[in-house]
Amino acid sequence: EQYNLDAMLNLIAPGCTVVEVDEITEGAACTALLASEFIDNDAPLFFANSDQYVEWDAAEFMYRMQESEADGGIVTFKATHPKWSYAKVDNDGIVTEVAEKNPISNNATVGYYYWRKGSDFVKYANQMIKKDVRVNNEFYVCPVFNQAIEDGKKIRIKEVKGMWGLGTPEDLQYFIENYK
């Protein structure tokens, strides 16, 4: 209410629904599931973390995901710091495993995640929670893909060249001093 978020978002996306979260959840996957009644369907679903600046073409990403008939997609950049999530891919570019806060490859995730069907995310997030798959005692969004991979779903990555984390004061300062 204080920031008129409902009104602002409706200017950008008329008719959108804002799901208010009144308490701290057990992680981003749990928070996303609070919108299950709106996303548990066959429509595409896209998640974007809010603490980074990314140089990318969203339309091209969506086109590539649809063209490849991927069940899911992950936007990545090259890194090895353990503060990120990671995706390991096979020789065909299919994701074989993801890991949160554990560099299993140099394909770090930006925090942008695509699902061909929102219902797949809901299904696999609930599976992950039922199995109690946590990192740092939280249910993250990226590890949901492991449930889909185990079920034979095809997940692809799309690398971007420019990604700047803004989640900490140090990250923001680095961005201000180095972004050109």
N, C-alpha and C positions, 0 to 999 in steps of 0.2 A: 504494500500500500504506500509506504513512504516514498518509493521511487517510481510509482505508477508503471510498474513493469508490464502489467496486463495491457494497458493502453499503448505503451511503446511497442510491444510485440505485435499487437493487432494492427498497428500502422505498417509494420514490415510484412506481416503475414496475416491478412484479414481472416477472421474466423478461427484463428488458432486457439488452442486450449492451454491454459497455464495450470499445471498441477502444483499446488503449494505443498511444501514439505515443512511440517511443523516441528520435527524432531530430527536429531542426528541419526542417520541410518548406519547400517553395518558396512557401508561402502557404496561406490558408484553404481554397481550392478543392482543393489537393493533399491537405490534411489530411482534408477531407470524403471524398475519393475512397478513402482508406484503409478506409472502411467500405462500399465498393462491393458486396461480397457480401451485405450486409444491406439496401442501399437501391436496388439496380438491379432494380426491380420496378414493378408498377403501383400500389403503395400511395402515398398522399400523403406528401410530405416537407416538413418545416419546419425552417428554420435560425434560430437566435437567437444573436446576438452576446451576450457576457456583460458588456459594459462600459457599460450604460445602464440607466436606470430609465424605464419607459414606462407611461403611464396609458392603458390600452386594454382592450377586451373581446376576448379571443382567440377565444371561441366565435362572436361576431358576425363577426369577420374570416373565420374558416373557413367559416361559413355563406354569407357574401357571395361568397367565392371559388367555392364549389361551385355556388351558385345562378346565378352569372354564367357558369358553364362556362369560366372562365379556365384556361389551361394553367399559369399562374404568377401569383404575387401579391407585391407589395412594400409593406411598411408604411412610410409616409412622414410627414414633418413639414415645416413651412415653415422654410427656412434658405437661406443663400447662402455659408456659410463653406467654403473649399476642403478642409477636413478630412473632409467627408462624401462619400458616393456620391450620385448624383442620377439621377432618372428624368424623362424628357421624355414628355409625353402628348399625344395628338391631341384633337380636339373631342369624341370619343366616350369619352374616358377610357382609351384603350388606349395602353400604353407603346410609344413608337416608338424609343427609344434610352435606354441607361443609360450613365453615366460615373462612373468612380472618381476622387475627389479633383479634380473639375472641375465647377463649378456650371453645368450646361447648362440648368437651370430652377431654380425655387425649391422643387421637390419633393425634399428631401433624404431619403435612406433611413435608417431606424432601425437596420437590420442584421437585420431579421426578413424572411425570404424563404420563400415557399411555392411548391411544385411539385405540380401535380395528380398527377404520376407521378414517383417517384424516378428511374426509368429515364431520363426526359428530362434531369434534372440531370446524371446520369452521362454520358450521350451528349454533351451540350453542353459540359460541363466538359472532357471529353477533347478535343473539337474545339478549344476555346479554347486548351488547353495545346499541342496539336499546332501551332496557328497562332502560338504563343509570344506571346499577348496578355498582357502584363504591365504593371503599374503599380508604380513604385518597385522594380522587379525582383521583384515578387511576383505570384502568381496569386490574385486576389481572387474572392469568390463572386458579387458583384453583376454584374460584366461577363459572366458566363455567360449572363445573360438576352439579351445582344446576339446570341449564336449562335442562341438560340431564336427571337428576333424575325426574324432573317434567314431562318429556316425557316418563317415564317408562323404561329408560335405566338402566342396571345393572352395578353398579360400585363397585369394591372390593378394599380392602386395603391389603397391605403386610407389616408387621412390620419388621424393621431391628433393631439390637441391638446397633450398633455403628453409631452415626451421630454427626458430629462436625461442628457447624456453623463457618464460616470464614469471614462473611460479615462485621465485624467491627474490628478495631484494638484490642479491648478488647477480642472479640471472638478468634482472631488469637493467641493472647498472651496466653489465657486459653488453647487452643489446644497445643501450643508448650510446655507449662509447664505440661500438664496432659496426653497427648497421649502417650501410651506405646505400 
